[in-house]
């Protein structure tokens, strides 16, 4: 991904052109949690920017500030080109070791 110089708009286009869907009941659950002001933590070894873009495009409402995605965030430089990932890199074998600040 670093060699390709991925840009945020390409992620948005990729999600828009994909057949990704949310599992049944996810939207209703998110809405219920937000209405009740219950914080939500999404913890994934995937790419946070893609997860956030899926939520942005597939949910009928914007997520509130109490929703946190703990995952591997792509880092972009001033020209909006992908230059790295947040650290520590989260993968399926170290999820229990990752420390985060919310």
N, C-alpha and C positions, 0 to 999 in steps of 0.2 A: 504494500500500500504506500509505503514511503517513496518508493521509486516512481510511482505513478503520479505523485503530487495531487492526491485527492483533495477536492474542495467541498465545502458544506453543501453547496447547491447540487453537486453530483450525488451526495447521499440522499437528499430530498427527491431528486429525480429517480434514483434507484428504488426507493421505497414506493414512490408513486407508480412506477412501472412494474412493481412486484405483485405477487398474489398473496402477500402476507396478510393474515387475519388475526384478530385477537380471539382467544378461547371464549366459548360461550360463557356469559355471566361476568366477564371481566369488566366491561363498561359499567354494568349495574353496580358491581362491587366498588369500583373506584368512585362512582357518583355517591353511593351510600356513605363511604368513608369520608369523602369531602364534605358532604352535608353535615355529618356528625363531627366534623373537625378532628378526625382521627388521622394521625400521621401515617404515611405509607412509605415503606422502604422496599425498593426493588433492588435485589442483589443478584448480579449476574457476572459470569465470566466472559460475556459477550462484549460488544462495543456499545458503550453508553449513548453515543451520538445517534446511532441507528435506532436504539430502543426509544430514545426521546423523540426521534422523528416519526417513528411508528405511532407512538401515543399522540403526537401532534396531528397527524393525518387521519388516524382511525377513530379517535374519540370525538364525540359530539361537543365536548367542552374542553377548555384548557385546564391543565393540571395546576393545582395551587402550590404555594411555596412549601407546604408540609409534605409534599411528595419528593422523595429523594431517590436518586438512582446511584447506587454504588456499583461501579463497573469500570471498565477501561475506557477512559475518555480520550478521544483523539485531540491532540494539541495542534493548533493552527498558528502560523506566523502572521505578521502584519498584513501580508498579501493574501491571507486566507488559504494558504497551502498547508497540507498536513505535514508536520515535521516530527511527530513523535506521539507517545502515549503517556498518560498519567502513570505515576509510580506509587506503590508497587504494582506491577502487572498482576492482575487477578486471573487465575486459571482454576480448573476444576480440582487441582490437588492442593491449593493453598487457601481456599476460601475461609477456612477456620483460623488462618493466621493473619488475615488482613485487618489492619487497624484503620479507622476512618474518623473524621471529625464532621459532625453535622452542624 
